[in-house]
Amino acid sequence: MDLQLHLLNPQQREAVKHVDGPLLILAGAGSGKTRVITHRVGYLIQQGIAPENILAVSFTNKAATEMGERVAGLIGKTLAEKSHLSTFHSLGADILRRHIKRLGYRSSFNIIDQGDQTAIVKDIIKELKLDPKIVDPRAVLFIISRAKMAFCTPSQLKGFKLNPMMPFAQRVFTHYESQLKGLNAVDFDDLICLPVKLFDEHEDVRQKYGKLFQYVMVDEYQDTNKTQLKFLELIVRDHHNICVVGDDDQSIYAFRGAVSGNILEIDKTFPNTKVIKLEQNYRSTNTILDAANALISNNRYRKEKTLWSDKGKGERIEIIHCEDEREEAEFVAAEVENLRFKHRYAYKDFAVLYRVNPQSRLFEEAFRTYNVPYRLIGGTEFFDRKEVKDFVAYLKTALNPSDELSIRRIVNVPSRSIGATTMERISNYAAEQEIGFYEALEDIVNDIAEIQGLRHNSREHLADFVALIRRFHERFSAPDARVHETARAMLEESHLISHIRSTERSPKVANRRIENLQEVLTSISEFEKRSGGTLEGYLTRITLDQSTENDQPEIDGVQCMTLHASKGLEFPVVFMVGMEDGYLPHARAQKEPGGEEEERRLAYVGITRAKERLVMTLAEIRSRFGKEIECLPSPFLAQLPKDLLDSNTADASSTLVDKREEQNRKYLDALHSAIFKE
C-alpha cells in the first residue's frame, strides 16, 4: 500500500499521521479535507489497525460514497469495504435494525418521510380537536424536530418559549411519539435519538459499539447537533480516539439544529484535543481568499485561520449595482454570455447564488429570454412526487405488509371503490379486533369480516390487491430474489402505469410521470449492481437520502441555487446576487441571537465557492408584496477591502454604502425630533 504521503502538504501529513487521542482538523474551504480523511483511513490500516475497527461518518450519502470510492482507490476495494464509511443516519439505522427490540419495537420497523409525518400530525390535531386554522402541522413538526435534535422535549427547548406553536407542539408531541411506536415506525430524527437512548439504557450495547469502532472520524463536524454529539461521545467514551474535521467559519445550518459550539468548544467534550489547521486553499485565487478572510474576521466567535493559495492574485471582485431586480437578472444573463465568449467558459462553469429560493424567478425569466440554459438546484424532490411515493409504498408494503402508512396510501390506488367512510370502517374493525390494517383486509377477503357499505366489486378488487401483496412479499423474501426484476414485475401488475394514463389529462404530463416510475426502477438496478443489496437496503437508502438531484446527468447550464445549497461545491465564476441589507444578512436572521454572524458565515461560504471570478450584484429598488422598496447595500460589502475590488465598481459600492449611512442619519434625526418635540 503506497499512500504517497509526500504529495500532501506538511499540515495534511501531520493530520494523517495522528493516530491516538482526540484531533480537530480545522479545514478551511477548499483545503483538501476529503483527501486527508481518506489518507488517514489508509494510514491507520497501514499501521496495523483492522479496517472493521474504523468508522468514518459524514452527512450525505453522496459524501459517504465519494469517501468510499477514494479510500478504495488508495487501499483497494476489499479493505475499504471492511471499514465503516457511513452517514450518521445510516449508522443509526443499522444499529436499530439489530437492537431496536431493546426499546420495545419490533425489528422490522419503518422509517417514515416528511409527508407521512405531516399526515400523522394532522390526524392528531383533528383528534385533539385543535383548530387547524391556528395550528400549523409543519410548524409543530419543526419544533418537535428541533427538540429531538437537542435531545429534549419541546417544552425544554431553549429559544422557543414564546413561539405561538409551542403549547400545541408539546401536546402533539406525546401523541406523535405514541403513534409512531404504535405503527412500529421511526422518523428521521429518531435514527439518532433512539441509538442514543439505546446506549444510555443498555450499557452492554454501548460497549459493543465502542469496542467495534476504535477509531472514529467525523466529516463536517461544524454541522453536528446536540444529539449527534452525544451519539459520538457515547461511542468513543472508552478510548477518545476521535478525529473531527470541520470549519467553524462554514457553520451555516443553525436552522437545522446544528450547534457551532460543538466545534468551538470541542475541549469541553474531548479534553486535550490536538488542533491542526489546514489553511492552504487549492481552489481559489488569493483575491477571492483575501476577501473571504477580511469578511469573516469580523465574527467574534471563531477559531482564527487565514486561507491562502498558490494560484496567484487573480481577477478583482466586481460589485454591480442595478436600478432594480429585473435589471440585475438581465445583467447576469448578459454577463454570462459575455464571459463565456471572451474566456471560453461552459455554461456549467457559472453559478448564481441567492439567499432565498424566490429570488430565482427573475433569473429564470432572464435566462429564458436570452436562451441561456440553466439548472435549478433544489426543486421538487424526486421521491416526493405522487406517482413515485405510490410505487415506493407498494414496494414497502410488499416488503412489510404491516406497514400501516404505506398500505393505507395504496389500498385505493388505482381506485378500488373504497371511499373515506369505508376506510374508516375497516380501520375501526382493525382496532376492535386489535389487528393490523392488512390483517383486516385479509379478514374481509376471507369473509371473516363484514364491512358495511363495501360493494361486491370492491371486495373482488381487495382480493386481487391482497393476493398481489402476498405474492410479492414471498418473491422479495426469497433468498435468490432479483430486486430489480421483481420490482419491475410489481410495477406492471399493480397497474400504476395504466392508472396514470387513464387519469392524467395531459399526455405529456402522463409520460413524464411514467418516466419517473421507470427512473425508480433504474435507481433500484443501479443500487443492486453497486451493492448487491436487498429491497430493505434500497428502501432504507432512499428514505435517508430522498433526492436524485445528485444522480442526474450533468447538463451544460448555469447552476442556480441558494447559498446554503452551494456548500461543498465550486465554480470558476460565481454571481452572488441580492447583496442588500434584508437579504444578506437576511432580516429574519438578524433578529436571532448570533444571526448576523451566521449570515456572515453564509456570505463567506458563497465567496469561497468562486475559483476565478466573483461578481456581486445588488438592486437599489426591489419589489416586495407588490410595492417598490428602496434597498440599502449589505453591510458585508463595506467589510471587503477596497484594493480587492474592481475600481469601476468599488466607487459605485462606496456610493451605496454612503447612501446607507445617509439614510441611517436621516432616520436617527427623525427619531430624535419625534422624541424631543418642542
C-alpha positions as CSV (number, residue, x, y, z in Angstrom):
1,M,0.0,0.0,0.0
2,D,1.7,3.2,-1.2
3,L,-0.2,6.2,0.2
4,Q,2.3,8.7,-1.3
5,L,2.1,10.9,1.7
6,H,4.9,13.1,0.3
7,L,2.3,14.6,-2.1
8,L,0.4,16.0,0.9
9,N,1.4,19.4,2.4
10,P,3.0,19.4,5.9
11,Q,-0.2,20.1,7.8
12,Q,-2.1,17.4,5.9
13,R,0.6,14.9,6.6
14,E,0.6,15.7,10.3
15,A,-3.1,15.2,10.4
16,V,-2.9,11.9,8.6
17,K,-0.2,10.5,10.9
18,H,-2.0,11.5,14.2
19,V,-3.3,8.1,15.5
20,D,-4.4,8.1,19.1
21,G,-6.4,10.7,21.1
22,P,-8.8,13.4,20.0
23,L,-7.9,15.5,17.0
24,L,-9.6,18.5,15.4
25,I,-8.6,19.2,11.8
26,L,-9.6,22.8,11.3
27,A,-10.1,22.6,7.5
28,G,-10.6,25.9,5.7
29,A,-12.7,26.0,2.5
30,G,-11.0,24.1,-0.4
31,S,-8.1,22.9,1.8
32,G,-8.3,19.2,0.7
33,K,-10.1,17.8,3.8
34,T,-11.6,14.7,2.0
35,R,-8.1,13.8,0.8
36,V,-6.9,14.0,4.4
37,I,-9.8,11.8,5.7
38,T,-9.3,9.1,3.1
39,H,-5.5,9.1,3.5
40,R,-5.9,8.8,7.3
41,V,-8.1,5.7,6.9
42,G,-5.4,4.2,4.7
43,Y,-2.6,5.2,7.2
44,L,-4.5,3.7,10.2
45,I,-4.8,0.4,8.3
46,Q,-1.1,0.6,7.3
47,Q,-0.3,0.9,11.0
48,G,-2.0,-2.4,11.6
49,I,-5.4,-1.3,12.7
50,A,-8.1,-3.6,11.5
51,P,-10.4,-1.8,8.9
52,E,-13.5,-3.1,10.7
53,N,-12.4,-1.0,13.7
54,I,-12.5,2.2,11.7
55,L,-15.7,4.3,11.4
56,A,-15.9,7.5,9.2
57,V,-19.2,9.3,9.2
58,S,-20.5,12.2,7.0
59,F,-23.8,13.9,6.5
60,T,-24.8,12.8,3.0
61,N,-24.8,9.6,1.1
62,K,-23.0,11.4,-1.8
63,A,-20.1,12.3,0.6
64,A,-20.0,8.8,2.1
65,T,-20.0,7.2,-1.4
66,E,-17.2,9.5,-2.6
67,M,-15.2,8.8,0.6
68,G,-15.6,5.0,-0.1
69,E,-14.5,5.3,-3.7
70,R,-11.4,7.4,-2.8
71,V,-10.5,5.0,0.1
72,A,-10.9,2.0,-2.3
73,G,-8.6,3.8,-4.8
74,L,-5.9,4.1,-2.0
75,I,-6.1,0.8,-0.3
76,G,-8.1,-1.5,-2.5
77,K,-11.8,-2.3,-2.6
78,T,-11.6,-5.3,-0.2
79,L,-10.1,-3.4,2.7
80,A,-12.2,-0.3,2.0
81,E,-15.5,-2.4,2.2
82,K,-14.4,-3.8,5.6
83,S,-14.2,-0.3,7.1
84,H,-17.4,1.5,8.1
85,L,-17.9,4.5,5.9
86,S,-21.4,5.8,6.5
87,T,-23.7,8.7,7.2
88,F,-24.9,9.5,10.7
89,H,-28.4,8.3,9.9
90,S,-27.4,5.1,8.0
91,L,-25.3,4.2,11.0
92,G,-28.2,4.8,13.4
93,A,-30.5,2.8,11.2
94,D,-28.0,-0.2,11.1
95,I,-27.7,-0.1,14.9
96,L,-31.5,0.0,15.3
97,R,-32.0,-2.9,12.9
98,R,-30.0,-5.0,15.3
99,H,-31.2,-3.8,18.6
100,I,-34.4,-1.8,18.4
101,K,-36.3,-4.7,20.2
102,R,-34.5,-3.5,23.4
103,L,-36.5,-0.3,23.1
104,G,-39.9,-2.1,22.7
105,Y,-40.2,-2.0,18.9
106,R,-40.4,-4.9,16.5
107,S,-37.3,-5.5,14.4
108,S,-39.0,-4.7,11.1
109,F,-39.6,-1.0,11.8
110,N,-40.4,1.5,9.1
111,I,-38.7,4.9,8.5
112,I,-41.4,7.5,7.7
113,D,-40.8,10.5,5.5
114,Q,-41.9,14.1,6.0
115,G,-45.2,13.6,4.1
116,D,-46.1,10.7,6.5
117,Q,-45.1,12.8,9.5
118,T,-47.4,15.6,8.4
119,A,-50.3,13.3,7.8
120,I,-49.9,11.8,11.3
121,V,-49.7,15.3,12.9
122,K,-52.8,16.4,11.0
123,D,-54.7,13.4,12.4
124,I,-53.5,14.2,15.9
125,I,-54.6,17.8,15.6
126,K,-58.0,16.6,14.5
127,E,-58.1,14.0,17.3
128,L,-57.3,16.7,19.9
129,K,-59.9,19.0,18.4
130,L,-57.4,21.8,17.8
131,D,-58.3,24.5,15.3
132,P,-56.5,23.6,12.0
133,K,-56.7,27.3,11.0
134,I,-54.5,28.1,14.0
135,V,-52.3,25.0,14.4
136,D,-49.8,24.6,11.5
137,P,-48.7,20.9,11.3
138,R,-45.4,21.9,9.6
139,A,-44.6,24.5,12.4
140,V,-45.4,21.9,15.0
141,L,-43.2,19.3,13.3
142,F,-40.4,21.8,13.1
143,I,-40.5,22.4,16.9
144,I,-40.7,18.6,17.5
145,S,-37.7,18.0,15.2
146,R,-35.6,20.8,16.9
147,A,-36.4,19.2,20.3
148,K,-35.2,15.8,19.1
149,M,-32.0,17.4,17.7
150,A,-31.5,19.0,21.2
151,F,-32.4,15.6,22.9
152,C,-35.2,17.1,24.9
153,T,-39.0,17.6,24.8
154,P,-40.5,20.7,23.1
155,S,-41.2,22.4,26.5
156,Q,-37.5,22.1,27.4
157,L,-36.4,23.7,24.1
158,K,-34.4,26.9,24.6
159,G,-35.4,29.9,22.4
160,F,-38.9,28.6,21.7
161,K,-40.7,29.5,24.9
162,L,-42.5,32.4,23.2
163,N,-43.2,30.6,19.9
164,P,-47.0,30.6,19.5
165,M,-46.9,26.9,18.3
166,M,-45.1,25.8,21.4
167,P,-48.2,24.9,23.6
168,F,-49.6,22.9,20.7
169,A,-46.3,21.2,19.9
170,Q,-45.9,20.0,23.4
171,R,-49.5,18.5,23.4
172,V,-49.0,16.9,19.9
173,F,-45.5,15.5,20.8
174,T,-46.7,12.9,23.3
175,H,-49.4,11.6,20.9
176,Y,-47.0,11.7,18.0
177,E,-44.4,9.6,19.7
178,S,-47.1,7.2,20.8
179,Q,-48.5,7.0,17.3
180,L,-45.0,6.2,15.8
181,K,-44.4,3.4,18.3
182,G,-47.9,2.0,17.6
183,L,-47.1,2.0,13.9
184,N,-43.7,0.5,14.7
185,A,-42.2,3.4,12.8
186,V,-39.4,6.0,13.4
187,D,-38.8,9.3,11.8
188,F,-35.6,10.7,10.5
189,D,-34.5,12.3,13.8
190,D,-35.2,9.1,15.7
191,L,-32.4,7.4,13.7
192,I,-30.0,9.4,16.0
193,C,-32.2,9.9,19.1
194,L,-33.1,6.2,19.5
195,P,-29.5,4.9,19.3
196,V,-28.6,7.5,22.0
197,K,-31.4,6.2,24.1
198,L,-30.3,2.6,23.4
199,F,-26.7,3.4,24.5
200,D,-27.9,5.3,27.6
201,E,-30.2,2.5,28.8
202,H,-28.2,-0.6,27.7
203,E,-24.5,-0.3,28.6
204,D,-23.6,-3.6,27.0
205,V,-24.8,-2.3,23.6
206,R,-22.8,0.9,24.0
207,Q,-19.7,-1.0,25.0
208,K,-20.2,-3.3,22.0
209,Y,-20.0,-0.4,19.5
210,G,-17.3,1.4,21.5
211,K,-15.2,-1.7,21.1
212,L,-16.0,-2.2,17.5
213,F,-15.4,1.5,16.5
214,Q,-11.9,2.0,18.0
215,Y,-11.1,4.9,15.6
216,V,-13.8,7.4,14.7
217,M,-13.6,10.1,12.1
218,V,-16.3,12.8,11.5
219,D,-16.6,15.0,8.4
220,E,-18.4,18.4,8.5
221,Y,-18.2,18.4,12.3
222,Q,-19.4,22.0,12.5
223,D,-22.8,20.8,11.3
224,T,-23.5,18.4,14.2
225,N,-26.3,19.0,16.6
226,K,-26.5,18.2,20.3
227,T,-27.9,14.7,19.8
228,Q,-25.3,13.7,17.2
229,L,-22.6,15.0,19.5
230,K,-24.0,12.8,22.3
231,F,-24.1,9.8,19.9
232,L,-20.4,10.3,19.1
233,E,-19.4,10.8,22.7
234,L,-21.1,7.6,23.8
235,I,-19.3,5.6,21.1
236,V,-15.8,6.9,21.9
237,R,-16.3,7.3,25.7
238,D,-13.8,4.4,26.4
239,H,-11.0,5.5,24.2
240,H,-11.5,9.1,22.9
241,N,-9.9,8.1,19.6
242,I,-11.9,10.6,17.6
243,C,-10.8,12.8,14.7
244,V,-13.2,15.5,13.7
245,V,-12.9,17.6,10.5
246,G,-14.7,20.9,10.0
247,D,-14.6,24.6,9.7
248,D,-16.4,26.8,12.2
249,D,-16.5,29.6,9.5
250,Q,-18.8,27.4,7.4
251,S,-21.3,26.6,10.2
252,I,-24.5,27.7,8.4
253,Y,-27.1,25.2,9.5
254,A,-28.4,26.5,12.8
255,F,-31.9,26.4,11.4
256,R,-31.5,22.6,11.2
257,G,-30.3,22.4,14.7
258,A,-26.5,22.5,14.1
259,V,-24.6,23.8,17.1
260,S,-21.5,25.8,16.1
261,G,-20.3,25.5,19.8
262,N,-19.6,21.8,19.1
263,I,-16.5,22.7,17.2
264,L,-15.7,26.0,19.1
265,E,-15.8,24.3,22.5
266,I,-14.5,20.8,21.5
267,D,-12.2,20.7,24.5
268,K,-15.2,20.6,26.8
269,T,-16.4,17.3,25.2
270,F,-13.0,15.8,24.4
271,P,-10.3,17.2,26.7
272,N,-6.7,17.7,25.3
273,T,-7.8,17.8,21.7
274,K,-4.9,18.4,19.3
275,V,-5.8,21.1,16.7
276,I,-4.2,21.1,13.2
277,K,-5.1,23.9,10.8
278,L,-5.4,23.4,7.0
279,E,-5.1,26.9,5.6
280,Q,-3.7,26.2,2.1
281,N,-6.6,26.5,-0.4
282,Y,-6.5,24.5,-3.6
283,R,-9.5,26.2,-5.2
284,S,-9.5,30.0,-5.4
285,T,-7.3,32.9,-6.3
286,N,-5.8,35.0,-3.5
287,T,-8.0,38.0,-4.2
288,I,-11.1,35.8,-3.5
289,L,-9.5,34.3,-0.4
290,D,-8.3,37.7,0.9
291,A,-11.9,39.0,0.6
292,A,-13.2,35.9,2.4
293,N,-10.6,36.3,5.2
294,A,-11.4,40.0,5.6
295,L,-15.1,39.4,5.8
296,I,-15.1,36.5,8.3
297,S,-12.6,38.3,10.6
298,N,-15.5,40.5,11.7
299,N,-17.0,37.5,13.5
300,R,-16.2,37.4,17.2
301,Y,-16.8,33.7,17.9
302,R,-14.4,31.7,15.7
303,K,-11.1,29.9,15.6
304,E,-8.5,32.0,13.9
305,K,-7.2,30.9,10.5
306,T,-6.2,32.6,7.2
307,L,-6.7,30.9,3.8
308,W,-4.0,31.3,1.2
309,S,-3.4,29.9,-2.3
310,D,-0.5,29.4,-4.7
311,K,-2.9,30.3,-7.6
312,G,-1.8,34.0,-7.8
313,K,-3.7,37.2,-7.2
314,G,-6.3,36.7,-10.0
315,E,-9.1,39.0,-11.1
316,R,-10.5,41.7,-8.8
317,I,-14.0,41.3,-7.4
318,E,-16.8,43.2,-9.2
319,I,-19.7,44.8,-7.4
320,I,-22.5,45.8,-9.7
321,H,-25.4,47.9,-8.5
322,C,-28.6,47.9,-10.6
323,E,-31.7,50.0,-10.6
324,D,-34.0,47.1,-9.8
325,E,-34.1,43.3,-9.6
326,R,-35.1,42.9,-13.2
327,E,-32.1,44.9,-14.4
328,E,-30.0,42.7,-12.0
329,A,-31.3,39.5,-13.6
330,E,-30.7,40.8,-17.2
331,F,-27.2,41.9,-16.3
332,V,-26.3,38.4,-15.0
333,A,-27.8,36.8,-18.1
334,A,-25.9,39.1,-20.5
335,E,-22.6,38.8,-18.4
336,V,-22.8,35.1,-18.6
337,E,-22.8,35.3,-22.4
338,N,-20.1,38.0,-22.4
339,L,-17.7,36.0,-20.2
340,R,-18.5,32.7,-22.0
341,F,-17.4,34.1,-25.4
342,K,-14.4,36.1,-24.0
343,H,-12.9,33.3,-21.9
344,R,-14.4,30.1,-23.4
345,Y,-16.3,29.1,-20.3
346,A,-19.0,26.5,-20.5
347,Y,-22.4,27.4,-19.1
348,K,-22.0,25.0,-16.2
349,D,-18.9,27.0,-15.1
350,F,-21.3,29.7,-13.9
351,A,-23.2,29.7,-10.6
352,V,-25.9,32.2,-9.4
353,L,-26.2,32.1,-5.6
354,Y,-29.0,33.8,-3.8
355,R,-30.2,33.9,-0.2
356,V,-33.8,32.5,-0.6
357,N,-35.4,30.4,-3.3
358,P,-38.0,33.0,-4.5
359,Q,-35.1,35.2,-5.8
360,S,-34.5,32.7,-8.6
361,R,-37.7,33.5,-10.6
362,L,-36.4,36.7,-12.4
363,F,-33.1,35.0,-13.2
364,E,-35.0,32.1,-14.7
365,E,-37.1,34.5,-16.8
366,A,-33.9,36.4,-18.0
367,F,-32.1,33.1,-18.9
368,R,-35.1,32.0,-20.9
369,T,-35.3,35.4,-22.7
370,Y,-31.6,35.2,-23.6
371,N,-31.7,31.5,-24.4
372,V,-29.2,30.7,-21.7
373,P,-29.5,27.1,-20.5
374,Y,-29.7,26.8,-16.7
375,R,-30.3,24.2,-14.0
376,L,-32.3,25.0,-10.9
377,I,-30.9,23.2,-7.8
378,G,-33.3,22.4,-5.0
379,G,-36.6,22.0,-6.9
380,T,-39.2,19.4,-6.0
381,E,-37.5,16.3,-4.7
382,F,-37.9,13.2,-6.9
383,F,-39.1,10.9,-4.1
384,D,-41.8,13.5,-3.1
385,R,-43.6,13.1,-6.4
386,K,-47.0,11.4,-6.0
387,E,-46.5,8.6,-8.5
388,V,-43.1,7.8,-7.1
389,K,-44.4,7.8,-3.5
390,D,-47.2,5.4,-4.6
391,F,-44.8,3.0,-6.2
392,V,-42.4,3.1,-3.2
393,A,-45.4,2.5,-1.0
394,Y,-46.2,-0.7,-3.0
395,L,-42.6,-1.8,-2.5
396,K,-42.7,-1.0,1.2
397,T,-46.0,-3.0,1.6
398,A,-44.6,-6.0,-0.3
399,L,-41.6,-6.0,2.0
400,N,-43.6,-5.5,5.2
401,P,-47.4,-5.8,4.9
402,S,-47.6,-4.4,8.5
403,D,-46.5,-1.0,7.2
404,E,-49.8,0.8,8.1
405,L,-48.9,4.1,6.4
406,S,-47.9,2.6,3.1
407,I,-50.8,0.2,2.8
408,R,-53.3,2.9,3.6
409,R,-51.8,5.0,0.9
410,I,-52.1,2.4,-1.9
411,V,-55.2,0.4,-1.0
412,N,-57.2,2.6,-3.3
413,V,-54.5,3.4,-5.9
414,P,-55.6,2.5,-8.5
415,S,-59.2,3.0,-7.4
416,R,-60.8,0.0,-5.8
417,S,-64.0,2.0,-5.0
418,I,-63.0,2.4,-1.3
419,G,-64.0,5.8,0.0
420,A,-63.1,7.6,3.2
421,T,-66.1,6.1,5.0
422,T,-65.3,2.6,4.1
423,M,-61.6,3.2,5.0
424,E,-62.8,4.4,8.5
425,R,-65.0,1.3,8.9
426,I,-62.1,-1.0,8.0
427,S,-59.8,0.9,10.5
428,N,-62.5,0.6,13.2
429,Y,-62.7,-3.1,12.6
430,A,-59.0,-3.5,12.9
431,A,-58.9,-1.5,16.1
432,E,-61.8,-3.6,17.6
433,Q,-60.0,-6.9,16.7
434,E,-56.6,-5.5,17.7
435,I,-55.1,-6.4,14.4
436,G,-53.3,-4.5,11.7
437,F,-54.9,-2.9,8.6
438,Y,-53.5,-5.6,6.3
439,E,-54.9,-8.3,8.5
440,A,-58.3,-6.6,8.4
441,L,-58.2,-6.7,4.6
442,E,-57.4,-10.4,4.8
443,D,-60.4,-11.0,7.0
444,I,-62.6,-9.1,4.5
445,V,-61.3,-11.2,1.6
446,N,-61.7,-14.4,3.6
447,D,-65.3,-13.5,4.6
448,I,-64.4,-13.3,8.2
449,A,-65.2,-9.6,8.5
450,E,-68.4,-7.9,7.2
451,I,-67.8,-4.2,6.5
452,Q,-71.0,-2.2,5.9
453,G,-71.1,-0.4,2.6
454,L,-68.4,-2.4,0.9
455,R,-69.6,-3.4,-2.5
456,H,-69.1,-6.8,-4.1
457,N,-66.8,-5.4,-6.8
458,S,-64.7,-3.6,-4.2
459,R,-64.3,-6.9,-2.3
460,E,-63.1,-8.5,-5.5
461,H,-60.6,-5.7,-6.1
462,L,-59.4,-6.1,-2.5
463,A,-58.9,-9.8,-3.0
464,D,-56.7,-9.1,-6.0
465,F,-54.8,-6.5,-4.0
466,V,-54.2,-8.8,-1.0
467,A,-53.1,-11.6,-3.4
468,L,-50.7,-9.1,-5.1
469,I,-49.1,-8.1,-1.8
470,R,-48.9,-11.7,-0.6
471,R,-47.3,-12.9,-3.9
472,F,-44.7,-10.2,-4.0
473,H,-43.9,-10.4,-0.3
474,E,-42.9,-14.0,-1.0
475,R,-40.9,-13.1,-4.1
476,F,-39.0,-10.3,-2.4
477,S,-38.3,-12.6,0.6
478,A,-36.8,-15.4,-1.5
479,P,-33.1,-15.9,-0.8
480,D,-32.3,-15.6,-4.6
481,A,-34.6,-12.6,-5.1
482,R,-33.6,-10.3,-8.0
483,V,-34.8,-6.9,-6.6
484,H,-34.9,-5.0,-9.9
485,E,-36.7,-7.7,-11.9
486,T,-39.2,-8.3,-9.1
487,A,-39.9,-4.6,-8.7
488,R,-40.4,-4.3,-12.5
489,A,-43.0,-7.1,-12.3
490,M,-44.7,-5.4,-9.4
491,L,-45.0,-2.1,-11.2
492,E,-46.6,-3.9,-14.2
493,E,-49.0,-6.0,-12.0
494,S,-50.0,-3.0,-9.8
495,H,-51.4,-1.3,-13.0
496,L,-49.9,2.1,-11.8
497,I,-48.9,3.0,-15.4
498,S,-52.3,2.3,-16.9
499,H,-53.8,4.2,-13.9
500,I,-51.7,7.3,-14.8
501,R,-52.6,7.1,-18.5
502,S,-56.3,6.9,-17.7
503,T,-56.5,9.6,-15.0
504,E,-53.9,12.2,-16.3
505,R,-55.5,14.6,-18.8
506,S,-52.2,15.8,-20.4
507,P,-50.4,13.0,-22.4
508,K,-47.1,14.9,-21.8
509,V,-47.6,15.0,-18.1
510,A,-48.6,11.4,-18.1
511,N,-45.4,10.4,-20.0
512,R,-43.3,12.4,-17.6
513,R,-44.9,10.7,-14.6
514,I,-44.4,7.3,-16.1
515,E,-40.8,8.2,-16.8
516,N,-40.4,8.9,-13.1
517,L,-41.6,5.4,-12.3
518,Q,-39.1,4.0,-14.8
519,E,-36.5,6.1,-13.1
520,V,-37.3,4.3,-9.8
521,L,-36.6,1.0,-11.5
522,T,-33.3,2.4,-12.8
523,S,-32.2,3.6,-9.4
524,I,-33.1,0.1,-8.0
525,S,-31.0,-1.5,-10.7
526,E,-28.0,0.8,-10.0
527,F,-28.3,0.1,-6.3
528,E,-28.4,-3.7,-6.9
529,K,-25.4,-3.6,-9.2
530,R,-23.4,-1.3,-6.8
531,S,-24.0,-3.1,-3.6
532,G,-25.9,-6.4,-4.4
533,G,-28.4,-5.0,-1.9
534,T,-31.8,-6.1,-0.8
535,L,-35.1,-4.3,-1.2
536,E,-34.9,-3.4,2.5
537,G,-31.5,-1.8,1.9
538,Y,-32.7,0.1,-1.1
539,L,-35.8,1.5,0.8
540,T,-33.7,2.5,3.7
541,R,-31.2,4.2,1.4
542,I,-33.8,6.3,-0.4
543,T,-35.6,7.3,2.8
544,L,-32.3,8.6,4.2
545,D,-31.4,10.5,1.1
546,Q,-34.6,11.3,-0.8
547,S,-33.3,13.2,-3.7
548,T,-32.0,12.1,-7.1
549,E,-30.6,15.6,-7.8
550,N,-27.0,14.5,-7.4
551,D,-27.6,11.4,-9.6
552,Q,-29.0,13.4,-12.6
553,P,-26.6,13.6,-15.6
554,E,-24.7,16.9,-15.6
555,I,-26.0,19.4,-18.1
556,D,-24.2,22.4,-19.6
557,G,-26.3,25.0,-17.8
558,V,-25.8,27.9,-15.4
559,Q,-26.2,26.5,-11.9
560,C,-28.8,28.4,-9.8
561,M,-29.1,27.7,-6.1
562,T,-29.3,29.1,-2.6
563,L,-26.2,29.9,-0.7
564,H,-27.0,27.1,1.7
565,A,-27.2,24.6,-1.2
566,S,-23.8,25.8,-2.6
567,K,-21.8,24.5,0.3
568,G,-19.3,21.9,-0.8
569,L,-19.4,23.0,-4.4
570,E,-17.1,25.1,-6.6
571,F,-17.4,27.1,-9.8
572,P,-15.0,29.1,-12.0
573,V,-17.4,32.1,-12.0
574,V,-19.8,32.9,-9.2
575,F,-22.5,35.6,-9.1
576,M,-23.6,36.4,-5.6
577,V,-26.9,38.3,-6.2
578,G,-29.2,40.3,-3.9
579,M,-26.3,41.8,-1.8
580,E,-28.7,44.0,0.2
581,D,-29.5,44.5,3.8
582,G,-32.5,42.4,4.5
583,Y,-31.5,39.7,2.0
584,L,-27.9,39.1,3.1
585,P,-27.9,39.4,6.0
586,H,-31.5,38.3,6.0
587,A,-33.9,40.4,8.0
588,R,-35.3,37.5,9.9
589,A,-31.9,36.1,10.8
590,Q,-30.7,39.4,12.2
591,K,-33.3,39.2,14.9
592,E,-32.0,35.9,16.3
593,P,-29.1,35.6,18.7
594,G,-25.9,35.0,16.7
595,G,-27.9,35.5,13.5
596,E,-25.7,38.2,11.9
597,E,-22.6,36.1,12.5
598,E,-24.2,33.1,10.8
599,E,-25.3,35.3,7.9
600,R,-21.7,36.5,7.6
601,R,-20.5,32.8,7.5
602,L,-23.1,32.2,4.8
603,A,-21.6,35.1,2.7
604,Y,-18.1,33.6,3.4
605,V,-19.3,30.2,2.0
606,G,-20.6,32.0,-1.1
607,I,-17.4,33.9,-1.7
608,T,-15.2,30.7,-1.3
609,R,-17.2,28.8,-4.0
610,A,-15.6,31.0,-6.6
611,K,-12.4,29.8,-8.2
612,E,-11.5,32.5,-10.7
613,R,-14.1,35.3,-10.8
614,L,-16.6,36.7,-8.3
615,V,-19.3,39.2,-9.2
616,M,-21.6,40.6,-6.5
617,T,-24.9,42.4,-7.5
618,L,-27.4,44.4,-5.7
619,A,-30.5,46.4,-6.6
620,E,-31.4,50.0,-5.5
621,I,-35.1,49.2,-5.7
622,R,-36.8,45.8,-5.2
623,S,-40.5,44.8,-5.3
624,R,-41.9,43.2,-2.2
625,F,-45.5,42.3,-1.8
626,G,-46.4,44.4,-4.8
627,K,-44.7,47.6,-3.5
628,E,-41.4,49.1,-4.6
629,I,-39.0,49.4,-1.7
630,E,-35.7,51.3,-1.7
631,C,-32.9,49.0,-0.7
632,L,-29.7,49.5,1.3
633,P,-26.5,47.7,0.4
634,S,-25.4,44.8,2.5
635,P,-23.2,45.9,5.4
636,F,-20.9,43.0,4.4
637,L,-19.9,44.9,1.2
638,A,-18.3,47.6,3.4
639,Q,-16.2,44.9,5.1
640,L,-14.4,43.9,1.8
641,P,-11.0,45.7,1.3
642,K,-11.3,48.2,-1.5
643,D,-8.0,47.2,-3.0
644,L,-9.6,43.8,-3.9
645,L,-12.4,45.4,-5.8
646,D,-12.6,46.4,-9.4
647,S,-12.0,50.2,-9.5
648,N,-15.1,50.8,-11.7
649,T,-17.3,49.0,-9.2
650,A,-15.6,50.0,-5.9
651,D,-16.7,53.6,-6.3
652,A,-20.3,52.5,-7.0
653,S,-20.2,50.3,-3.9
654,S,-18.8,53.2,-1.8
655,T,-21.6,55.4,-3.1
656,L,-24.2,52.9,-2.0
657,V,-22.6,52.5,1.4
658,D,-22.5,56.3,1.9
659,K,-26.2,56.3,0.8
660,R,-26.9,53.7,3.5
661,E,-25.2,55.8,6.2
662,E,-27.0,59.0,5.0
663,Q,-30.4,57.2,5.3
664,N,-29.4,55.9,8.7
665,R,-28.6,59.5,9.8
666,K,-31.9,60.8,8.4
667,Y,-33.8,58.1,10.3
668,L,-32.0,58.9,13.6
669,D,-32.6,62.6,13.1
670,A,-36.3,62.0,12.5
671,L,-36.4,59.7,15.6
672,H,-34.7,62.4,17.7
673,S,-37.2,65.0,16.5
674,A,-40.1,62.7,17.3
675,I,-38.9,62.0,20.9
676,F,-37.8,65.5,21.8
677,K,-40.6,67.6,20.3
678,E,-40.5,71.2,21.3
